[in-house]
Amino acid sequence: MNDVVNFFEKALDEWFLSNKSIQPKGFKFVSQSKDANFEFIEVWYPNPEGPLDDLSWGMYTIAKAQRPEVMFGENKDKIYDLLNISETDMKDFQTIINKLS
């Protein structure tokens, strides 16, 4: 689980720092909506058991906190809401990351 969370934290940081131009290998980030509290990012990904070049197989939404009062985590120290990824999605993401490394 930590590998997936670390992967997404790093990839999302790079995506935002590049003005949303750098996409992580095996995934596609799309800004969905944004308000004063959160920005929602669609994460498009391939079938973990199939060819990894079709990024339209699945989509997962990650929220980014826009200000400290709405941050995530036990101590409210996380900017991205990555702690609530389901076990199934976590397994799929780990499979994709492993295949592409």
C-alpha positions in Angstrom: 0.0 0.0 0.0 2.8 2.4 0.9 4.3 1.9 -2.6 1.1 2.9 -4.3 0.6 6.0 -2.0 4.2 7.1 -2.5 3.9 6.6 -6.3 0.8 8.7 -6.5 2.1 11.4 -4.2 5.3 11.8 -6.3 3.5 11.6 -9.6 0.8 14.2 -8.5 3.5 16.5 -7.2 5.4 16.3 -10.5 2.2 16.8 -12.5 1.3 19.9 -10.6 4.9 21.3 -10.7 4.9 20.8 -14.5 1.7 22.8 -14.9 -0.1 19.5 -15.5 2.0 18.5 -18.5 4.0 15.5 -17.2 1.9 12.3 -17.1 3.1 9.3 -15.0 3.9 6.2 -17.0 0.8 3.9 -17.1 -1.7 6.5 -15.8 -3.3 9.7 -17.1 -4.2 12.6 -14.8 -7.1 14.9 -15.8 -8.3 17.8 -13.7 -12.0 17.3 -13.1 -13.1 20.2 -11.0 -11.7 22.7 -8.5 -13.1 24.9 -5.7 -11.7 26.7 -2.7 -11.5 23.4 -0.7 -10.5 20.7 -3.2 -9.3 19.9 -6.7 -10.5 16.6 -8.0 -8.2 14.7 -10.3 -9.4 11.8 -12.5 -6.8 9.1 -12.7 -7.3 7.0 -15.8 -5.6 3.6 -16.0 -5.3 0.4 -18.1 -6.6 -3.1 -17.3 -3.9 -4.5 -15.0 -4.4 -7.9 -16.5 -4.3 -6.7 -20.2 -2.3 -4.5 -22.4 -1.1 -1.4 -20.6 -1.5 1.0 -23.4 -5.3 1.6 -23.2 -5.7 4.2 -20.4 -9.5 4.2 -20.7 -10.2 0.9 -18.9 -10.7 2.4 -15.4 -10.9 5.8 -13.6 -10.3 6.7 -10.0 -10.8 10.2 -8.5 -8.2 11.7 -6.1 -8.9 14.9 -4.1 -6.2 17.5 -3.5 -6.7 19.7 -0.5 -6.5 23.4 -1.5 -5.9 24.7 2.0 -4.6 23.4 5.4 -8.1 23.1 7.1 -9.2 20.4 4.6 -6.1 18.3 4.5 -6.3 14.5 4.9 -4.6 12.0 7.2 -4.6 11.2 10.9 -2.8 14.3 11.7 -4.2 16.3 8.8 -0.8 16.3 7.1 -1.6 14.9 3.7 -2.5 17.1 0.7 -3.9 14.2 -1.3 -6.7 11.8 -0.3 -4.9 8.5 -0.9 -5.7 6.8 2.4 -9.2 5.6 1.3 -8.2 3.7 -1.9 -10.1 0.4 -1.8 -8.1 -2.8 -1.5 -9.2 -3.8 -5.0 -8.0 -0.5 -6.6 -4.8 -0.7 -4.5 -4.1 -4.1 -5.9 -4.8 -3.0 -9.5 -2.6 0.1 -9.1 0.2 -2.0 -7.6 0.0 -4.5 -10.5 0.3 -1.7 -13.1 3.2 0.0 -11.2 5.0 -3.3 -10.9 4.6 -4.2 -14.6 5.9 -0.8 -15.7 8.9 -0.7 -13.4 
